[in-house]
Amino acid sequence: MHAQQIEELLRESFPEAKIVVEGDDGVHMSAMVVDESFRGKNRVQQQRAVYAALKGKMDGPAGELHALALTTRAPD
């Protein structure tokens, strides 16, 4: 998967978020998602929401994306 594809998937679930996706090998990527919907949620809850937005692209060994370093938070 390319950074743009990941951002598009995330944007569907977090349309107002600040999203930055980086990585150039298409397999090991990083993403930062800053969204108001994360306010009051712990980090695990935030990251689960992001993984859900990826619609199975990280599921198991057959997943298109094997590693995603993830940073999530609510806006300041």
GUBA-35289 format. One line per field, with one value per residue (C-alpha): residue number from 1; x, y negated, z. Coordinates in steps of 0.5 Angstrom, whole numbers. Example, Ala and Ser with C-alpha at 12.3 -4.5 7.8 and 13.67 -1.06 7.14 Angstrom:
REM GUBA-35289
seq = (1|2)
X = (25|27)
Y = (9|2)
Z = (16|14)
This chain:
REM GUBA-35289
seq = (1|2|3|4|5|6|7|8|9|10|11|12|13|14|15|16|17|18|19|20|21|22|23|24|25|26|27|28|29|30|31|32|33|34|35|36|37|38|39|40|41|42|43|44|45|46|47|48|49|50|51|52|53|54|55|56|57|58|59|60|61|62|63|64|65|66|67|68|69|70|71|72|73|74|75|76)
X = (0|2|2|-4|-8|-7|-9|-15|-18|-17|-20|-26|-27|-24|-26|-24|-17|-10|-7|0|3|10|14|16|17|9|10|13|9|8|2|0|-8|-10|-18|-23|-26|-20|-22|-23|-21|-15|-9|-11|-18|-16|-11|-17|-21|-15|-14|-22|-21|-16|-21|-17|-11|-7|-10|-6|0|-4|-5|-3|0|5|7|4|8|2|1|-6|-9|-14|-12|-9)
Y = (0|-7|-13|-16|-10|-9|-17|-16|-10|-14|-20|-16|-15|-21|-27|-33|-30|-32|-26|-25|-18|-17|-11|-9|-2|0|5|1|-6|-11|-15|-21|-22|-28|-28|-31|-24|-21|-26|-22|-16|-12|-10|-3|-6|-11|-6|-1|-6|-7|0|1|-5|-1|4|11|8|10|17|23|25|24|16|11|7|11|5|-2|-6|-10|-16|-18|-24|-29|-36|-41)
Z = (0|-1|3|-1|0|7|8|4|8|14|11|10|18|20|15|19|22|21|18|16|13|11|9|2|2|2|7|13|14|20|21|25|26|30|31|36|36|40|46|52|49|52|47|46|44|39|36|35|31|27|25|24|19|15|14|14|11|17|18|19|14|8|10|5|10|15|20|22|27|30|33|35|40|40|38|43)
